[in-house]
Amino acid sequence: MKYSEIHWKSFNFLTRRVMALSFIVGGAISTMYGIPSILPGGTILVEGVPSDDLVLRWTVVLLPSLVVVLGIALYRVAPSEPKKK
């Protein structure tokens, strides 16, 4: 095997499998952690002070959800290889 083949196979594995699964698991855990903040009476800490600002509360849930979606897209993407001459 050539060095370039090993490089691209390892790059594709690490990016498409390891990093994508990390995005999915980390984003899902963060989303679940933030869900109680959007329920009625929920608050989040901003600089150590509880805040009930609706925009911040939804941001705590939507940004990690976006990370999950990006992780799923990264998992499904085609392998990357340079064009052969």
C-alpha positions in Angstrom: 0.0 0.0 0.0 1.2 3.5 -0.8 1.5 6.2 1.8 -1.3 8.2 0.1 -3.7 5.3 0.2 -3.0 4.8 3.9 -3.4 8.5 4.5 -6.8 8.8 2.8 -8.2 5.6 4.3 -7.2 6.7 7.8 -8.5 10.3 7.1 -11.8 9.0 5.9 -12.2 6.6 8.9 -11.3 9.2 11.5 -13.4 11.9 10.0 -16.4 10.0 8.8 -16.7 7.5 11.7 -14.8 8.7 14.8 -15.5 12.5 14.5 -19.0 12.0 13.2 -20.0 9.7 16.1 -18.4 12.1 18.6 -20.5 14.9 17.1 -23.7 12.8 17.4 -23.1 11.5 20.9 -21.8 14.8 22.3 -24.6 16.8 20.7 -27.2 14.4 21.9 -26.0 14.5 25.4 -25.8 18.3 25.4 -29.3 18.6 23.9 -30.7 16.3 26.6 -28.9 18.3 29.2 -30.5 21.5 27.9 -34.1 20.3 27.4 -35.1 21.1 31.0 -34.2 24.8 30.4 -37.0 25.1 27.7 -39.7 23.7 29.9 -41.9 26.2 31.8 -40.0 27.6 34.7 -36.6 26.5 33.3 -33.6 28.7 33.7 -29.9 28.7 32.6 -26.9 30.1 34.4 -25.4 33.2 32.7 -22.2 34.2 34.5 -23.4 32.4 37.6 -26.8 34.2 37.7 -30.0 32.3 36.7 -31.6 33.7 33.6 -35.0 33.0 32.0 -34.3 34.7 28.7 -36.1 32.7 26.1 -33.5 33.2 23.3 -30.7 31.9 25.5 -32.8 28.9 26.6 -33.6 27.9 23.1 -30.0 28.4 22.0 -28.9 25.9 24.6 -31.0 23.3 22.9 -30.8 24.2 19.3 -27.0 24.6 18.9 -26.3 21.0 20.2 -29.1 19.8 18.0 -27.4 21.4 15.0 -24.2 19.5 15.9 -26.1 16.2 15.9 -27.5 17.0 12.4 -24.0 17.9 11.2 -22.6 14.7 12.7 -25.2 12.7 10.8 -24.4 14.5 7.6 -20.7 13.8 8.2 -21.4 10.1 8.8 -23.3 9.8 5.5 -20.8 11.8 3.3 -18.9 9.9 0.6 -15.3 9.0 1.2 -12.8 11.7 0.1 -10.1 10.8 -2.3 -7.9 12.9 -4.6 -8.6 12.7 -8.3 -6.2 10.3 -10.1 -4.4 11.5 -13.1 
